[in-house]
Amino acid sequence: MANDDSFRIRVLIVTSLGAFLTPFTSSLISFAVPKIASTFHSNFTDIVWVPMAYLIALPTFMILLGRLSDMYGRIRFYRIGFIVFSFGTLLASIASNIYFLILSSFVMGFGGALIGTNSTAIISLVYPKEKRGWALGINAMSVYLGLTMAPVLGGILTQFFPWQAIFIINIPIALVALVLTFIYMKRTRIDEIRKKEKIDSIGSLIFTGSIFSIVLYLSLGQIYNFFSTIYLLVIGLALIVTFVFFERHIENPMLDISLFTTNRTFSAANFTAFLNYVSTFSITFIFSIFLQIILGYSPFSAGMILMIEPILMVVFSPISGKMSDKYGSRGIASAGMLIIAIAFFILAFINGKSGILSMIIPLGILGIGFGLFSAPNTNSVMGSVSSNKVGVASGTLGTMRFTGQLLSLALASAILSVSIPHSMLIQIFSGVTVKSGIDASTFENGFRAIMIFSGILSLIGSYTSLLRTKRQITNKNGDV
């Protein structure tokens, strides 16, 4: 394998395109929902499945696909991811009804799961441990660039072009990335293949069923009622218990449970990532309501205010990644979570009479904290496993991320439901325009409760970050 810096930079470019594409697409789909609904004359129950189908596919399949990538070739599966994603995007752009569009969105999400799982894994294999944090920081920066660009570009596309433009714009990005994998990822040990191992098909089915049930519960709970769909959560938890018992007693498990039981760094970093996304992901959702419905800001003005957070994430992610290479991941990630907690506690004091600076400053602090946390935490996860398990490690981290995102929205919806009628809440969430009729003071109580709850979760995450060890598992070349 070529070990020169130019080779690594080329690989980083390709993997960063993949890291950019998944969140960028998710945000674009959300922007297109109102226009799609008007085109197909769809009700909320149907239209909400367009973005949900995409999100459901991501956490459901990431660990399984990570395991298969470890066994049959990471570059191979990375390329397949772009092909599947492009195919799903093409299907979406020609969809003639809402149900075909939902299916296409799920196909896109499956391709996104393949891309997301292998993007981080490939970086972890190409870069030695002393440079890995910086590379993962660039990778995280690409994610935040996707989140930053999507509101601006999504607004332009949905206003001036047909809704199909939201999907079509992703096809050339995916195809360029696919071509670059054939140019820049040749003859590397990234694609070590271990076909002699058996596929844990039973364990895979149990795990997929468990995650799908839990994610479906979180998704449907926002549409209908969290109590009426509780059976899905019970099924999911029961399947997880069955999965853990089964995996501990077979020779080639899909997920090595000892990664959690004996590797404190791996388990603590994944749990901290889960807490991070549960606490932070709903911030855009909550503030969109607060700024537009309560304070009366235009969508453009609200978007400009909210952009401060991802912009600072973009700035600080590569910096924190570089710092983690030099000083270690544990303290930096913990400091990031502590800063996030402080930002939430400050946000808990704002209200309808607060000035714009009182919102921008804590949102900026939140962006700095997230930027400091993400790359070092990812570096810690990927640096805690051997090279033959990086796909599973990346898939596990991705599962924590997307499940945390869905849980964040579910919890925020549940807390806000006391101040906003449920029908109005889900309409706002889907992007459908609603008439303002919300009691501002009641909403602010729910808003404050969410900020305090998120701050507490972030404080817990600051502590769990410190549970990690400094030891990394490396091979003879110094790579993970």
Protein Blocks (a to p, Z undefined) as FASTA:
>chain_A
ZZbfklmmmmmmmmmmmmmmmmmmmmmmmmmmmmmmmmnopafklmmmmmmmmmmmmmmm
mmmmmmmmmmnopklmmmmmmmmmmmmmmmmmmocbfklmmmmmmmmmmmmmmmmmmmmm
mmmmmpcfklmmmmmmmmmmmmmmmmmmmmmmmmmmmmmmcfklmmmmmmmmmmmmmmmm
mmmmghiaklgccfkbccdfklmmmmmmmmmmmmmmmmmmmmmomklmmmmmmmmmmmmm
mmmmmmmmcfbdfbdfklmmmmmmlmmmmmmmmmmmmmmmmmmmmmmmmmmmmnopafkl
mmmmmmmmmmmmmmmmmmmmmmmmmnojklmmmmmmmmmmmmmmmmmmgcfkbcfklmmm
mmmmmmmmmmmmmmmmmmmmmmmpcfklmmmmmmmmmmmmmmmmmmmmmmmmmmmmmmgc
fklmmmmmnopacddfbdfklmmmmmmmmmmmmmmmmmmmmmmmmmpcfbdcddfkopZZ
